[in-house]
């Protein structure tokens, strides 16, 4: 039986933006992602790390926001609207990271995610 999240190493999709460190992706709920879902998952990861970055510190470990990926990925896959994705990002900012949430910035990030 698989744990809720199983980790598997995968090479980075965009070496120009990602570190040489192998990307870790999740097998969500015991189901391996197909190639399209994996690409989407990695693109969301890139947006969270390079564009969202609510901590505002450069040089953070590449996996800094990867624990938020499953919930944002599920929202995107379920067809959630921009406001729902933005609200989830704002909650991550305020309740998990302990920073003041910026709903306007989160809407911009949610729009990027929704457009994928």
Buried (B, 14 or more C-beta within 10 A) or exposed (E): EEEEEBEEEBEBBEEEEBEEEEBBBBBBEEEEBEEEBBEBBBBBBBBBBEEBBBEEEEEEEBBBBBEBBBBBBEBBEEEBEBEBBBBBBBBBBBEEBEEEBBBEBBBEBBEBBBEE
